[in-house]
Amino acid sequence: MKRLLALVVLFLSVATAPLLAQSLPDICTKKNCFMTFDGSERSFCQAYVEGKSCFMSFNSSEDRGWCQHLREGKSCMMALDGQARKDCDANRVPREHRHWQRMCSFW
């Protein structure tokens, strides 16, 4: 009985998760990040959803470097420094960049 309840809760949480967040098709089709998001989310949205240049989207050199590596195809050595370069060489991409990179890939 506990397993059945756990499965039902899991199913409902997965099924209703998109309803709790901003409608994904709206973000991907309208591409209006400035009005929808604030702060760092706006930067990620502008770079990965709107296609704005990494240089214009991010103030942080590390985020800009990850964006240049993932979107523009720059090598790890050219785009990143220090620990970020080591992570890049090991193919460990920060969660935020991976999330935004995949967000509208199906739309």
MIDOSE-1310 file (N, C-alpha, C; in nm, 2 decimals, decimal comma, always signed):
residues 107
mkrl	+0,08/-0,12/+0,00/+0,00/+0,00/+0,00/+0,09/+0,13/+0,00; +0,20/+0,12/+0,08/+0,29/+0,24/+0,08/+0,35/+0,26/-0,05; +0,39/+0,15/-0,12/+0,45/+0,17/-0,25/+0,35/+0,23/-0,35; +0,23/+0,18/-0,35/+0,13/+0,24/-0,44/+0,11/+0,38/-0,41
lalv	+0,10/+0,42/-0,29/+0,09/+0,56/-0,25/+0,21/+0,64/-0,30; +0,33/+0,59/-0,28/+0,45/+0,66/-0,33/+0,45/+0,67/-0,48; +0,40/+0,57/-0,55/+0,40/+0,58/-0,70/+0,29/+0,69/-0,74; +0,18/+0,69/-0,67/+0,08/+0,79/-0,71/+0,13/+0,93/-0,68
vlfl	+0,20/+0,95/-0,57/+0,25/+1,09/-0,54/+0,36/+1,12/-0,64; +0,44/+1,03/-0,67/+0,55/+1,06/-0,77/+0,49/+1,09/-0,91; +0,39/+1,02/-0,95/+0,32/+1,04/-1,08/+0,26/+1,18/-1,08; +0,19/+1,21/-0,97/+0,12/+1,34/-0,97/+0,22/+1,46/-0,96
svat	+0,33/+1,44/-0,89/+0,43/+1,55/-0,89/+0,49/+1,57/-1,02; +0,52/+1,46/-1,10/+0,57/+1,48/-1,23/+0,47/+1,53/-1,33; +0,35/+1,49/-1,32/+0,24/+1,53/-1,41/+0,20/+1,68/-1,39; +0,21/+1,73/-1,26/+0,17/+1,87/-1,24/+0,28/+1,97/-1,23
apll	+0,41/+1,92/-1,24/+0,52/+2,01/-1,23/+0,51/+2,12/-1,34; +0,49/+2,09/-1,46/+0,48/+2,19/-1,57/+0,37/+2,30/-1,54; +0,26/+2,26/-1,47/+0,15/+2,35/-1,44/+0,19/+2,45/-1,34; +0,29/+2,42/-1,26/+0,33/+2,51/-1,15/+0,43/+2,62/-1,21
aqsl	+0,50/+2,59/-1,31/+0,60/+2,68/-1,36/+0,54/+2,77/-1,47; +0,61/+2,86/-1,52/+0,57/+2,94/-1,64/+0,55/+2,84/-1,76; +0,45/+2,87/-1,84/+0,42/+2,78/-1,95/+0,54/+2,78/-2,05; +0,59/+2,66/-2,06/+0,71/+2,65/-2,15/+0,69/+2,69/-2,29
pdic	+0,58/+2,65/-2,35/+0,56/+2,69/-2,49/+0,56/+2,85/-2,51; +0,50/+2,91/-2,41/+0,50/+3,06/-2,41/+0,64/+3,12/-2,41; +0,72/+3,07/-2,33/+0,86/+3,12/-2,32/+0,93/+3,09/-2,45; +0,91/+2,97/-2,50/+0,99/+2,93/-2,62/+0,93/+3,00/-2,75
tkkn	+0,81/+3,03/-2,76/+0,75/+3,09/-2,88/+0,75/+3,24/-2,88; +0,72/+3,30/-2,76/+0,72/+3,44/-2,75/+0,86/+3,50/-2,74; +0,95/+3,43/-2,67/+1,09/+3,47/-2,65/+1,10/+3,61/-2,59; +1,02/+3,64/-2,49/+1,02/+3,77/-2,42/+1,08/+3,76/-2,28
cfmt	+1,21/+3,74/-2,27/+1,27/+3,71/-2,15/+1,27/+3,84/-2,06; +1,28/+3,96/-2,12/+1,30/+4,08/-2,04/+1,17/+4,10/-1,95; +1,06/+4,07/-2,01/+0,93/+4,09/-1,93/+0,90/+3,98/-1,84; +0,95/+3,86/-1,87/+0,92/+3,74/-1,79/+1,01/+3,72/-1,67
fdgs	+1,14/+3,74/-1,69/+1,23/+3,71/-1,58/+1,31/+3,83/-1,53; +1,38/+3,81/-1,42/+1,45/+3,91/-1,36/+1,59/+3,85/-1,31; +1,69/+3,93/-1,30/+1,82/+3,89/-1,25/+1,89/+3,79/-1,34; +1,95/+3,69/-1,28/+2,03/+3,59/-1,35/+1,94/+3,50/-1,45
ersf	+1,81/+3,48/-1,41/+1,73/+3,40/-1,50/+1,70/+3,48/-1,63; +1,70/+3,61/-1,62/+1,68/+3,69/-1,75/+1,80/+3,67/-1,84; +1,92/+3,67/-1,78/+2,05/+3,65/-1,85/+2,05/+3,52/-1,92; +2,02/+3,41/-1,85/+2,02/+3,28/-1,90/+1,91/+3,27/-2,02
cqay	+1,79/+3,32/-1,99/+1,69/+3,32/-2,09/+1,73/+3,39/-2,22; +1,79/+3,51/-2,20/+1,83/+3,59/-2,32/+1,93/+3,52/-2,40; +2,02/+3,45/-2,33/+2,13/+3,38/-2,41/+2,08/+3,25/-2,47; +2,01/+3,17/-2,40/+1,98/+3,04/-2,45/+1,84/+3,03/-2,52
vegk	+1,75/+3,12/-2,49/+1,61/+3,11/-2,55/+1,60/+3,22/-2,66; +1,64/+3,34/-2,63/+1,63/+3,44/-2,73/+1,74/+3,44/-2,83; +1,86/+3,38/-2,79/+1,97/+3,37/-2,88/+2,06/+3,50/-2,88; +2,04/+3,58/-2,78/+2,12/+3,70/-2,76/+2,27/+3,66/-2,74
scfm	+2,37/+3,74/-2,78/+2,51/+3,70/-2,77/+2,54/+3,68/-2,62; +2,63/+3,58/-2,60/+2,68/+3,55/-2,46/+2,74/+3,68/-2,40; +2,81/+3,75/-2,48/+2,88/+3,87/-2,43/+2,78/+3,97/-2,37; +2,67/+3,99/-2,44/+2,57/+4,09/-2,41/+2,48/+4,04/-2,29
sfns	+2,46/+3,91/-2,28/+2,37/+3,85/-2,19/+2,42/+3,84/-2,04; +2,55/+3,81/-2,03/+2,61/+3,78/-1,90/+2,71/+3,88/-1,85; +2,70/+3,92/-1,72/+2,80/+4,00/-1,66/+2,92/+3,92/-1,61; +2,89/+3,80/-1,56/+2,99/+3,71/-1,50/+3,07/+3,65/-1,61
sedr	+3,20/+3,66/-1,59/+3,29/+3,60/-1,70/+3,28/+3,45/-1,70; +3,25/+3,39/-1,59/+3,24/+3,24/-1,59/+3,12/+3,20/-1,66; +3,00/+3,26/-1,64/+2,88/+3,23/-1,71/+2,89/+3,26/-1,86; +2,96/+3,37/-1,89/+2,98/+3,41/-2,03/+3,07/+3,30/-2,10
gwcq	+3,17/+3,25/-2,03/+3,26/+3,15/-2,08/+3,18/+3,02/-2,11; +3,10/+2,98/-2,01/+3,02/+2,86/-2,03/+2,93/+2,87/-2,15; +2,87/+2,99/-2,16/+2,77/+3,01/-2,27/+2,85/+3,01/-2,40; +2,97/+3,07/-2,41/+3,04/+3,07/-2,53/+3,09/+2,93/-2,57
hlre	+3,12/+2,85/-2,47/+3,16/+2,71/-2,50/+3,04/+2,63/-2,55; +2,92/+2,64/-2,48/+2,80/+2,56/-2,51/+2,73/+2,61/-2,64; +2,72/+2,74/-2,65/+2,64/+2,79/-2,77/+2,72/+2,82/-2,89; +2,84/+2,88/-2,87/+2,92/+2,93/-2,98/+3,03/+2,84/-3,02
gksc	+3,05/+2,73/-2,94/+3,14/+2,63/-2,98/+3,29/+2,66/-2,95; +3,31/+2,75/-2,86/+3,45/+2,78/-2,82/+3,50/+2,67/-2,74; +3,63/+2,64/-2,75/+3,69/+2,53/-2,67/+3,70/+2,57/-2,53; +3,71/+2,47/-2,44/+3,72/+2,50/-2,30/+3,84/+2,59/-2,27
mmal	+3,95/+2,57/-2,34/+4,07/+2,64/-2,31/+4,05/+2,79/-2,35; +3,98/+2,82/-2,45/+3,95/+2,95/-2,50/+3,85/+3,03/-2,42; +3,75/+2,95/-2,37/+3,63/+3,02/-2,31/+3,64/+3,03/-2,15; +3,71/+2,94/-2,09/+3,71/+2,93/-1,94/+3,85/+2,93/-1,88
dgqa	+3,85/+2,96/-1,75/+3,97/+2,96/-1,67/+3,96/+2,88/-1,55; +4,07/+2,84/-1,49/+4,07/+2,78/-1,35/+3,99/+2,65/-1,34; +3,91/+2,65/-1,23/+3,83/+2,53/-1,20/+3,72/+2,51/-1,31; +3,67/+2,61/-1,36/+3,57/+2,60/-1,47/+3,62/+2,53/-1,59
rkdc	+3,75/+2,56/-1,62/+3,81/+2,49/-1,74/+3,83/+2,34/-1,71; +3,87/+2,31/-1,59/+3,89/+2,17/-1,55/+3,75/+2,10/-1,56; +3,65/+2,16/-1,51/+3,51/+2,10/-1,51/+3,47/+2,08/-1,66; +3,50/+2,18/-1,74/+3,46/+2,17/-1,88/+3,54/+2,06/-1,95
danr	+3,67/+2,04/-1,92/+3,74/+1,93/-1,98/+3,69/+1,80/-1,94; +3,63/+1,79/-1,81/+3,57/+1,67/-1,76/+3,42/+1,66/-1,80; +3,38/+1,75/-1,88/+3,24/+1,75/-1,93/+3,14/+1,77/-1,81; +3,17/+1,85/-1,71/+3,08/+1,87/-1,60/+3,03/+2,02/-1,62
vpre	+2,91/+2,03/-1,68/+2,85/+2,15/-1,71/+2,76/+2,20/-1,59; +2,77/+2,32/-1,55/+2,68/+2,37/-1,44/+2,53/+2,35/-1,47; +2,46/+2,31/-1,37/+2,32/+2,28/-1,39/+2,24/+2,39/-1,46; +2,26/+2,51/-1,42/+2,18/+2,62/-1,48/+2,20/+2,63/-1,63
hrhw	+2,32/+2,61/-1,68/+2,35/+2,62/-1,82/+2,29/+2,50/-1,89; +2,30/+2,38/-1,83/+2,24/+2,26/-1,89/+2,09/+2,28/-1,90; +2,03/+2,33/-1,79/+1,88/+2,35/-1,79/+1,83/+2,44/-1,90; +1,90/+2,56/-1,91/+1,85/+2,66/-2,01/+1,89/+2,62/-2,15
qrmc	+2,00/+2,54/-2,17/+2,03/+2,49/-2,30/+1,93/+2,40/-2,35; +1,87/+2,32/-2,26/+1,77/+2,21/-2,31/+1,63/+2,26/-2,30; +1,60/+2,38/-2,24/+1,47/+2,42/-2,22/+1,38/+2,42/-2,34; +1,42/+2,48/-2,45/+1,33/+2,50/-2,56/+1,38/+2,41/-2,68
sfw	+1,46/+2,30/-2,65/+1,51/+2,22/-2,75/+1,40/+2,14/-2,82; +1,28/+2,12/-2,76/+1,17/+2,05/-2,82/+1,08/+2,14/-2,89; +1,09/+2,27/-2,88/+1,00/+2,36/-2,94/+1,05/+2,43/-3,06
